Amino acid sequence: MDINSKNSNKLDLKNSLLVREVLSIPAFESGRVIAGKNGLDNECRNITIIETPDGIEWLEGDEFLLSAGYAFKDKKDELNNVVYRAYKKGAAALAIKEKRYIDVIPEKMINQANQYNIPLIILPCNFIYTKALSSFYNSLLYKKNKHIYKSKKMHDKLLRLMLEDKNAEDTIKALSELTGLSIIILDSVFNLIYKNIIDIPFTIVNEMIKNKVKEFDVNKMHEHAKIKYYGYDLYIYRLSYDNKFLGYMYVVNKSPQNSIYIDVIENGKRMLELKLAKEKDKPLNVVNVNMMITNMILNSRNLPYKFYSNIKNDYGWNNDNKFIGICININHNLKDDSKSVSHQLNEEICNLIARIFNGRGFFITEENSRIILFFCLEDVISLDYVVKKINNYINNYNNSMRVSFSVSRSYDNIVDIPEMYNECYLASLFNTKKNMVLYYDSLDTIKLLYPLKENMQTSEYCDKTLGEIKEYDNKNKSELLRTLVAFFKYNMKKKLVADKLHIHPETLRYRLNKIEDLTGYSLHSSEGIFALQIGIKLYQITKNNDF
């Protein structure tokens, strides 16, 4: 990927000729390119004759330079560096008359032309400047007029497209086919929303999306940027509406000749932004309806059989389908004053889930900042696929955030959604590792304890083992309970526990001694350790608390 190409910030060619176009003009056809061939797509807005030593200093950029070499015939050092000086001033190409004043083109000139992508062209000794200048500007004028004519036709088609009642996806497809350019729409963290690809290998498109083309730093771009990517011109646009950022649009151009279509894209972008803004909340509307149905299932144990059968029929589910629940727990690492950011992220995840299922059935609810999702396992949308998409989104959004996935057992019927809920939620209380997928079936000890959740003796046991610690913490604003949880989490390795809690080993020793004093259980005996561990697990189950 080349982000430093000479014309990386120019988004149209309607007011210029490419070097290769100049060389196709009859007056220039006798020219030979001897170096700098990678610069044949440099833009030429003017043609300038250089026959004085300081003439290069007057350049404004994008000039096709003509010279007989008179200015450098007795100045070898200046001749050696003329290409570099032209490059620094933004010149597009340098053409020199053959053996008029310069017998041999220095090797250094050739090397610089190749290094800086400045085409170095040899012209016949009898090359006529006046004919060349008039031919250049006639060709440029013709190109401008042709552009105006084609532009009018294209914009007439664009206007008709704007008047059609198409959704965002159909608009992107129509805009792509109108211009012959591939269009990719990504959300604010570079997840794919829509795409319409024309004559580009699938692998390259995947690379563009996978690599997010963020290496050129989108944070420094304003409304658009242009880079080279695998030999294609890739135009990147920020999409926004009413000061709200919507995402990015990639436009992939195979030919520099297609600048007129880029103009159409830029005008169509405004229409597209409006449609994307209008449709942004559509997935959330689906989520809200599904959430209402899910909460009915969770809170109403006596729903009629027909209620469930109608849902299954609507989504085309049959008796062979399996259903699963997954609890998505995001540790936002946000301060209290950033709760709105946490809520917004959960909305974005729900939006993503709706896009993942895209009309297929799912159930969803929220509990204690967790998102709990229930869906039918099938080939198109697997558990791994859902986890991967959400993981990618979170990592792109903020790599320091921790997301974990806790999964229920699979069930034969959506009637069992309450059981799926209990299982995946319970598993989430013990899932503390980033990006980890924890299955309820793997929690053998917890499954044995879970039936004790509503037992009065369980509550009394929790109060006996942890009550004194909690009371002490509340009274003294200490962290004994957090310390005890960390002590077991890190396998009672005191140095590691102290490091994780960012405390001195002596502070840890003091806290552990205090826990023993308050509970009467020794952390040096198997019985004491077992009692406290069971107390913590029962507390998590009964209080739905994951510390």
C-alpha positions as CSV (number, residue, x, y, z in Angstrom):
1,M,0.0,0.0,0.0
2,D,1.4,3.4,-1.1
3,I,0.2,6.3,0.9
4,N,2.9,8.7,-0.2
5,S,2.2,8.8,-4.0
6,K,2.7,12.1,-5.7
7,N,-1.0,12.6,-6.4
8,S,-2.3,11.1,-3.2
9,N,-4.5,14.1,-2.3
10,K,-5.9,14.9,-5.7
11,L,-9.3,13.5,-6.4
12,D,-10.0,14.5,-10.0
13,L,-8.2,14.8,-13.3
14,K,-10.6,17.0,-15.2
15,N,-8.3,20.0,-15.3
16,S,-5.1,18.1,-16.2
17,L,-3.6,15.6,-18.6
18,L,-1.8,12.6,-17.5
19,V,1.8,12.3,-18.7
20,R,0.8,9.2,-20.7
21,E,-2.0,11.3,-22.3
22,V,0.5,14.0,-23.2
23,L,2.7,11.4,-24.9
24,S,-0.2,10.2,-27.0
25,I,-0.7,13.6,-28.5
26,P,0.7,13.5,-32.1
27,A,3.2,16.3,-31.5
28,F,4.7,14.2,-28.6
29,E,4.5,10.7,-30.1
30,S,8.2,10.7,-31.1
31,G,9.2,11.0,-27.4
32,R,10.9,8.1,-25.6
33,V,10.5,7.5,-21.9
34,I,13.9,6.3,-20.6
35,A,13.2,6.5,-16.8
36,G,10.5,7.2,-14.3
37,K,7.9,5.0,-15.9
38,N,6.0,4.7,-12.6
39,G,5.1,8.3,-12.9
40,L,3.2,8.2,-16.2
41,D,0.0,8.9,-14.3
42,N,1.3,12.1,-12.9
43,E,-1.0,15.1,-13.7
44,C,0.1,17.9,-16.0
45,R,-1.8,21.1,-15.7
46,N,0.7,23.2,-17.6
47,I,3.6,22.8,-20.0
48,T,6.7,24.9,-19.4
49,I,10.0,25.5,-21.2
50,I,13.1,25.5,-19.0
51,E,16.1,27.1,-20.6
52,T,17.5,29.2,-17.7
53,P,19.3,27.9,-14.6
54,D,16.8,29.3,-12.2
55,G,13.7,28.5,-14.2
56,I,12.9,25.5,-12.0
57,E,12.5,27.8,-9.0
58,W,9.5,29.5,-10.7
59,L,7.5,26.3,-11.0
60,E,4.1,26.0,-9.2
61,G,3.7,22.2,-9.6
62,D,2.1,19.8,-12.1
63,E,4.1,21.1,-15.1
64,F,5.3,19.1,-18.1
65,L,8.8,20.5,-18.5
66,L,10.5,20.9,-21.9
67,S,14.2,21.7,-22.3
68,A,17.0,21.6,-24.9
69,G,19.4,21.4,-22.0
70,Y,21.0,24.9,-22.7
71,A,20.7,25.9,-19.0
72,F,22.8,23.0,-17.9
73,K,25.3,22.4,-20.8
74,D,28.3,23.6,-18.9
75,K,27.0,22.9,-15.4
76,K,27.4,19.2,-14.7
77,D,26.3,19.4,-11.0
78,E,23.1,21.2,-11.8
79,L,22.3,18.7,-14.6
80,N,22.9,15.8,-12.2
81,N,20.3,17.2,-9.8
82,V,17.8,18.7,-12.2
83,V,15.3,15.8,-11.8
84,Y,15.4,16.0,-8.0
85,R,14.9,19.8,-8.1
86,A,11.9,19.3,-10.4
87,Y,10.5,16.7,-8.1
88,K,10.8,19.1,-5.1
89,K,8.8,21.7,-7.0
90,G,6.1,19.2,-7.9
91,A,6.8,18.9,-11.6
92,A,5.1,16.0,-13.4
93,A,7.7,15.1,-16.1
94,L,10.9,16.3,-17.8
95,A,11.5,16.1,-21.5
96,I,14.9,16.9,-23.0
97,K,15.8,17.3,-26.7
98,E,18.3,14.6,-27.7
99,K,21.9,15.7,-28.3
100,R,21.0,19.4,-28.7
101,Y,23.1,20.6,-25.9
102,I,23.5,17.4,-23.8
103,D,25.2,14.5,-25.5
104,V,24.7,11.9,-22.8
105,I,22.0,11.8,-20.1
106,P,23.9,11.3,-16.7
107,E,23.2,8.1,-14.8
108,K,22.3,10.1,-11.8
109,M,19.4,11.8,-13.7
110,I,18.1,8.3,-14.7
111,N,18.4,7.0,-11.1
112,Q,16.6,10.1,-9.7
113,A,13.8,9.8,-12.3
114,N,13.2,6.2,-11.2
115,Q,13.5,7.0,-7.5
116,Y,11.0,10.0,-7.6
117,N,8.7,8.7,-10.3
118,I,9.4,11.6,-12.6
119,P,9.2,10.5,-16.2
120,L,12.4,11.4,-18.1
121,I,11.7,11.7,-21.8
122,I,14.0,12.1,-24.8
123,L,12.6,14.2,-27.6
124,P,14.0,14.5,-31.2
125,C,16.4,17.3,-31.8
126,N,14.0,19.0,-34.2
127,F,11.1,19.0,-31.8
128,I,9.1,22.2,-32.2
129,Y,8.0,23.9,-29.0
130,T,5.2,26.1,-30.4
131,K,3.5,23.1,-32.0
132,A,3.9,21.2,-28.7
133,L,2.4,24.0,-26.6
134,S,-0.6,24.5,-28.8
135,S,-1.3,20.8,-29.0
136,F,-1.0,20.4,-25.2
137,Y,-3.6,23.1,-24.5
138,N,-5.9,22.1,-27.3
139,S,-5.9,18.6,-25.8
140,L,-6.5,19.9,-22.3
141,L,-9.4,22.1,-23.5
142,Y,-10.9,19.1,-25.4
143,K,-10.7,17.0,-22.2
144,K,-12.4,19.7,-20.1
145,N,-15.2,20.1,-22.6
146,K,-15.6,16.3,-22.9
147,H,-15.7,16.1,-19.1
148,I,-18.4,18.8,-18.9
149,Y,-20.5,16.9,-21.5
150,K,-20.1,13.5,-19.8
151,S,-20.5,15.1,-16.4
152,K,-23.9,16.6,-17.3
153,K,-25.1,13.2,-18.6
154,M,-23.9,11.4,-15.5
155,H,-25.5,14.0,-13.2
156,D,-28.8,13.7,-15.0
157,K,-28.7,10.0,-14.3
158,L,-27.7,10.7,-10.7
159,L,-30.6,13.1,-10.3
160,R,-33.0,10.4,-11.5
161,L,-31.4,8.0,-9.1
162,M,-31.9,10.5,-6.2
163,L,-35.6,10.7,-7.1
164,E,-36.1,6.9,-6.9
165,D,-37.3,5.5,-3.6
166,K,-34.4,3.2,-2.9
167,N,-32.9,2.1,0.4
168,A,-29.2,2.6,1.3
169,E,-28.2,-0.8,0.0
170,D,-29.9,-0.5,-3.3
171,T,-28.7,3.1,-3.7
172,I,-25.1,1.9,-3.2
173,K,-25.6,-0.8,-5.8
174,A,-27.1,1.6,-8.3
175,L,-24.4,4.2,-7.7
176,S,-21.7,1.6,-8.1
177,E,-23.2,0.3,-11.4
178,L,-23.8,3.8,-12.7
179,T,-20.1,4.7,-12.3
180,G,-18.5,1.3,-12.8
181,L,-16.7,1.8,-9.4
182,S,-16.6,-0.7,-6.5
183,I,-18.2,0.8,-3.3
184,I,-17.7,-0.5,0.2
185,I,-19.5,1.0,3.2
186,L,-18.0,0.4,6.7
187,D,-19.2,1.5,10.1
188,S,-17.3,3.7,12.5
189,V,-14.9,0.9,13.5
190,F,-14.4,-0.5,10.0
191,N,-17.0,-3.3,10.1
192,L,-18.6,-4.1,6.8
193,I,-22.1,-2.9,6.3
194,Y,-22.7,-3.0,2.5
195,K,-20.6,-3.5,-0.6
196,N,-21.0,-3.7,-4.4
197,I,-17.8,-5.0,-6.1
198,I,-17.1,-4.6,-9.8
199,D,-14.1,-6.4,-11.5
200,I,-11.9,-6.6,-8.4
201,P,-10.6,-9.9,-7.0
202,F,-12.4,-11.0,-3.9
203,T,-9.1,-11.5,-2.0
204,I,-8.1,-7.8,-2.5
205,V,-11.5,-6.6,-1.3
206,N,-11.2,-8.8,1.8
207,E,-7.7,-7.3,2.4
208,M,-9.1,-3.8,2.2
209,I,-11.7,-4.6,4.7
210,K,-9.5,-6.8,6.9
211,N,-6.6,-4.4,7.1
212,K,-9.0,-1.5,7.6
213,V,-6.6,0.6,5.5
214,K,-6.0,2.5,8.8
215,E,-2.3,2.6,8.4
216,F,-2.5,6.0,6.7
217,D,-4.3,7.3,9.9
218,V,-7.9,8.2,9.2
219,N,-7.8,10.4,12.2
220,K,-5.7,12.9,10.2
221,M,-8.0,12.9,7.2
222,H,-10.7,15.5,6.8
223,E,-13.5,14.6,4.4
224,H,-11.6,12.3,2.1
225,A,-8.2,10.8,1.1
226,K,-6.7,8.9,-1.7
227,I,-4.2,6.1,-1.5
228,K,-2.7,3.4,-3.7
229,Y,-3.7,-0.1,-2.7
230,Y,-2.5,-3.2,-4.6
231,G,-2.3,-1.0,-7.7
232,Y,-5.8,0.5,-7.4
233,D,-6.7,4.0,-6.5
234,L,-8.6,3.8,-3.3
235,Y,-10.7,6.8,-2.3
236,I,-11.7,7.0,1.4
237,Y,-14.6,9.2,2.5
238,R,-15.9,10.0,5.9
239,L,-19.6,9.7,6.1
240,S,-21.6,11.9,8.4
241,Y,-25.0,13.5,8.7
242,D,-26.2,16.3,11.0
243,N,-22.8,16.3,12.7
244,K,-23.1,12.6,13.5
245,F,-20.4,10.3,12.3
246,L,-21.8,7.3,10.3
247,G,-18.7,5.5,9.1
248,Y,-16.5,5.3,5.9
249,M,-17.0,4.8,2.2
250,Y,-14.3,3.1,0.1
251,V,-14.4,3.7,-3.6
252,V,-12.1,1.6,-5.7
253,N,-11.0,2.9,-9.0
254,K,-9.0,0.8,-11.5
255,S,-8.4,3.6,-14.0
256,P,-7.3,7.2,-13.6
257,Q,-9.5,8.0,-16.6
258,N,-12.5,7.5,-14.4
259,S,-12.2,10.9,-12.6
260,I,-15.6,12.0,-13.9
261,Y,-17.2,9.1,-12.0
262,I,-15.4,10.2,-8.8
263,D,-17.3,13.5,-9.2
264,V,-20.6,11.6,-9.4
265,I,-19.6,9.6,-6.3
266,E,-18.9,12.7,-4.4
267,N,-22.3,14.2,-5.2
268,G,-24.0,10.9,-4.6
269,K,-22.3,10.7,-1.2
270,R,-24.6,13.3,0.2
271,M,-27.7,11.3,-0.9
272,L,-26.2,8.2,0.6
273,E,-25.4,9.9,3.9
274,L,-29.1,10.9,4.2
275,K,-30.3,7.4,3.5
276,L,-27.8,5.8,5.9
277,A,-28.8,8.3,8.7
278,K,-32.4,7.4,8.2
279,E,-31.8,3.7,8.3
280,K,-29.3,3.7,11.1
281,D,-31.9,3.0,13.7
282,K,-33.7,0.3,11.7
283,P,-31.7,-2.6,13.2
284,L,-32.3,-1.2,16.7
285,N,-36.1,-1.2,16.0
286,V,-35.8,-4.9,15.2
287,V,-33.8,-5.4,18.5
288,N,-36.4,-3.5,20.5
289,V,-39.3,-5.7,19.2
290,N,-37.3,-8.9,19.7
291,M,-36.3,-7.7,23.2
292,M,-40.0,-7.2,24.1
293,I,-40.8,-10.7,22.9
294,T,-37.8,-12.2,24.8
295,N,-38.9,-10.5,28.1
296,M,-42.4,-11.8,27.7
297,I,-40.9,-15.4,27.4
298,L,-38.7,-14.9,30.4
299,N,-41.3,-13.3,32.6
300,S,-44.4,-15.3,31.6
301,R,-44.3,-19.0,32.2
302,N,-47.8,-19.8,30.9
303,L,-47.6,-18.5,27.3
304,P,-49.8,-20.6,25.0
305,Y,-48.2,-23.1,22.7
306,K,-49.5,-21.2,19.7
307,F,-47.4,-18.2,20.7
308,Y,-44.2,-20.3,20.3
309,S,-45.4,-22.2,17.2
310,N,-46.2,-18.9,15.4
311,I,-42.7,-17.6,16.1
312,K,-41.1,-20.8,14.8
313,N,-43.3,-20.7,11.7
314,D,-42.5,-17.0,11.0
315,Y,-38.7,-17.8,11.0
316,G,-39.0,-21.2,9.2
317,W,-37.7,-23.2,12.2
318,N,-38.6,-26.9,12.5
319,N,-38.4,-29.5,15.2
320,D,-34.8,-30.5,14.1
321,N,-33.4,-27.0,15.0
322,K,-31.2,-26.5,18.1
323,F,-31.2,-23.2,20.1
324,I,-28.6,-21.7,22.3
325,G,-28.1,-18.8,24.6
326,I,-25.0,-16.6,24.8
327,C,-24.2,-13.9,27.4
328,I,-22.0,-11.1,26.1
329,N,-20.3,-9.3,29.0
330,I,-18.3,-6.2,28.1
331,N,-16.0,-4.8,30.7
332,H,-16.0,-1.2,29.5
333,N,-13.3,0.1,31.9
334,L,-15.2,3.4,32.0
335,K,-15.6,5.9,34.8
336,D,-19.0,6.6,36.3
337,D,-19.3,9.8,34.2
338,S,-19.0,7.7,31.0
339,K,-22.1,5.6,31.5
340,S,-23.6,7.1,28.4
341,V,-20.6,5.8,26.4
342,S,-21.3,2.3,27.9
343,H,-25.0,2.6,26.9
344,Q,-24.0,3.8,23.4
345,L,-21.6,0.8,23.0
346,N,-24.3,-1.7,24.0
347,E,-26.6,-0.1,21.4
348,E,-23.9,-0.4,18.8
349,I,-23.5,-4.1,19.7
350,C,-27.3,-4.7,19.5
351,N,-27.2,-2.9,16.1
352,L,-24.4,-5.2,15.0
353,I,-26.3,-8.3,16.1
354,A,-29.4,-7.2,14.1
355,R,-27.1,-6.8,11.0
356,I,-25.5,-10.2,11.6
357,F,-28.9,-12.0,11.6
358,N,-30.3,-9.7,8.9
359,G,-33.9,-10.9,9.0
360,R,-33.3,-14.3,10.6
361,G,-34.8,-14.8,14.0
362,F,-33.1,-14.1,17.3
363,F,-34.1,-13.2,20.9
364,I,-32.3,-10.7,23.0
365,T,-32.4,-9.0,26.4
366,E,-30.1,-7.0,28.7
367,E,-29.3,-7.5,32.3
368,N,-26.7,-5.6,34.4
369,S,-25.0,-4.2,31.3
370,R,-24.8,-7.7,29.8
371,I,-26.4,-8.5,26.4
372,I,-28.0,-12.0,26.4
373,L,-28.7,-13.4,22.9
374,F,-30.7,-16.6,22.0
375,F,-30.7,-18.0,18.5
376,C,-31.1,-21.0,16.3
377,L,-27.9,-22.8,15.4
378,E,-27.5,-23.2,11.6
379,D,-24.9,-23.3,8.9
380,V,-25.2,-19.7,7.9
381,I,-24.9,-18.2,11.4
382,S,-22.9,-20.3,13.9
383,L,-21.9,-19.6,17.4
384,D,-18.3,-19.1,16.3
385,Y,-19.4,-16.6,13.6
386,V,-21.4,-14.5,16.1
387,V,-18.5,-14.5,18.6
388,K,-16.0,-13.6,15.9
389,K,-18.1,-10.6,14.6
390,I,-18.6,-9.2,18.1
391,N,-15.0,-9.7,19.1
392,N,-13.8,-7.9,16.0
393,Y,-16.2,-5.0,16.7
394,I,-15.0,-4.6,20.3
395,N,-11.3,-4.9,19.4
396,N,-11.7,-2.2,16.7
397,Y,-13.8,0.0,19.0
398,N,-11.3,-0.1,21.9
399,N,-8.7,-2.9,22.2
400,S,-8.4,-2.3,26.0
401,M,-12.0,-3.4,26.6
402,R,-12.6,-7.0,27.8
403,V,-15.4,-8.9,26.3
404,S,-16.3,-12.5,27.4
405,F,-18.9,-14.9,26.0
406,S,-20.7,-17.4,28.2
407,V,-22.7,-20.1,26.5
408,S,-25.7,-22.3,27.6
409,R,-26.4,-25.8,26.6
410,S,-28.3,-26.3,23.4
411,Y,-32.0,-26.9,23.6
412,D,-34.6,-28.3,21.2
413,N,-37.2,-25.5,21.7
414,I,-37.5,-21.8,22.3
415,V,-39.8,-22.7,25.2
416,D,-36.5,-23.4,27.0
417,I,-35.2,-19.8,26.7
418,P,-35.5,-19.3,30.5
419,E,-33.2,-22.3,31.1
420,M,-30.7,-20.9,28.5
421,Y,-30.9,-17.6,30.2
422,N,-30.0,-19.0,33.6
423,E,-27.2,-21.1,32.3
424,C,-25.4,-18.5,30.2
425,Y,-25.9,-15.8,32.8
426,L,-24.6,-18.1,35.6
427,A,-21.6,-19.0,33.5
428,S,-20.9,-15.3,32.9
429,L,-20.4,-14.8,36.6
430,F,-17.3,-17.0,36.5
431,N,-16.0,-15.9,33.1
432,T,-13.3,-13.3,33.7
433,K,-10.8,-13.7,30.8
434,K,-10.7,-11.5,27.8
435,N,-12.2,-13.0,24.6
436,M,-12.9,-16.2,26.5
437,V,-15.8,-18.4,25.5
438,L,-17.0,-20.3,28.6
439,Y,-19.5,-23.1,28.3
440,Y,-22.0,-23.8,31.1
441,D,-21.3,-27.5,30.7
442,S,-17.7,-26.9,31.9
443,L,-18.8,-25.6,35.3
444,D,-19.3,-28.8,37.1
445,T,-19.0,-27.4,40.6
446,I,-21.3,-24.5,39.9
447,K,-24.0,-26.7,38.4
448,L,-24.0,-28.7,41.7
449,L,-24.4,-25.5,43.7
450,Y,-27.0,-23.7,41.5
451,P,-30.0,-25.7,42.8
452,L,-29.1,-24.2,46.2
453,K,-29.7,-20.7,45.0
454,E,-33.1,-20.2,46.6
455,N,-32.3,-22.2,49.8
456,M,-32.5,-20.2,53.0
457,Q,-29.5,-22.1,54.4
458,T,-27.4,-20.9,51.4
459,S,-28.1,-17.3,52.3
460,E,-27.1,-18.0,55.9
461,Y,-23.9,-19.7,54.8
462,C,-23.0,-16.7,52.7
463,D,-23.6,-14.4,55.6
464,K,-21.5,-16.6,57.8
465,T,-18.5,-16.9,55.5
466,L,-18.5,-13.5,53.8
467,G,-20.8,-11.3,56.0
468,E,-18.1,-10.1,58.4
469,I,-15.8,-9.3,55.5
470,K,-18.5,-7.3,53.6
471,E,-19.4,-5.4,56.8
472,Y,-15.8,-4.5,57.5
473,D,-15.3,-3.4,53.9
474,N,-18.3,-1.1,54.0
475,K,-17.4,0.4,57.3
476,N,-13.7,0.9,56.5
477,K,-13.8,1.4,52.7
478,S,-11.4,-1.5,52.4
479,E,-11.0,-4.2,49.8
480,L,-10.8,-7.5,51.7
481,L,-13.5,-9.3,49.6
482,R,-11.8,-8.2,46.4
483,T,-8.5,-9.4,47.8
484,L,-9.9,-12.8,48.7
485,V,-11.5,-13.2,45.2
486,A,-8.1,-12.3,43.6
487,F,-6.3,-14.7,46.0
488,F,-8.2,-17.7,44.7
489,K,-8.3,-16.4,41.1
490,Y,-4.5,-16.4,40.9
491,N,-4.1,-19.8,42.6
492,M,-3.0,-18.3,46.0
493,K,0.3,-17.2,44.5
494,K,1.0,-14.3,46.8
495,K,3.5,-12.4,44.7
496,L,1.3,-12.6,41.7
497,V,-1.8,-11.5,43.7
498,A,0.0,-8.5,45.1
499,D,1.2,-7.5,41.6
500,K,-2.4,-7.8,40.2
501,L,-3.8,-5.8,43.0
502,H,-1.0,-3.3,42.8
503,I,-0.2,-3.6,46.5
504,H,2.8,-4.4,48.6
505,P,3.2,-8.1,49.6
506,E,3.1,-7.0,53.3
507,T,-0.2,-5.3,52.6
508,L,-1.5,-8.5,51.1
509,R,-0.3,-10.5,54.2
510,Y,-2.1,-8.1,56.5
511,R,-5.3,-8.4,54.5
512,L,-5.3,-12.2,54.5
513,N,-4.7,-12.3,58.2
514,K,-7.6,-9.9,58.7
515,I,-9.8,-12.2,56.6
516,E,-8.9,-15.1,58.8
517,D,-9.6,-13.1,61.9
518,L,-13.1,-12.0,60.7
519,T,-14.2,-15.4,59.3
520,G,-12.5,-17.8,61.6
521,Y,-11.4,-19.8,58.5
522,S,-7.7,-20.4,58.0
523,L,-6.2,-19.8,54.5
524,H,-3.5,-22.4,55.4
525,S,-5.9,-25.3,55.8
526,S,-7.8,-27.1,53.0
527,E,-11.1,-26.9,55.0
528,G,-10.8,-23.1,55.4
529,I,-9.9,-22.6,51.8
530,F,-12.8,-24.8,50.7
531,A,-15.3,-23.0,52.9
532,L,-14.3,-19.6,51.7
533,Q,-14.3,-20.7,48.0
534,I,-17.8,-22.2,48.3
535,G,-18.9,-19.0,50.1
536,I,-17.7,-16.9,47.2
537,K,-19.3,-19.1,44.5
538,L,-22.7,-19.2,46.4
539,Y,-22.6,-15.5,46.9
540,Q,-22.1,-15.0,43.1
541,I,-25.0,-17.3,42.3
542,T,-27.4,-15.9,44.8
543,K,-26.6,-12.2,44.2
544,N,-25.9,-12.4,40.5
545,N,-22.6,-10.7,41.2
546,D,-19.3,-11.3,39.4
547,F,-17.3,-9.0,41.7
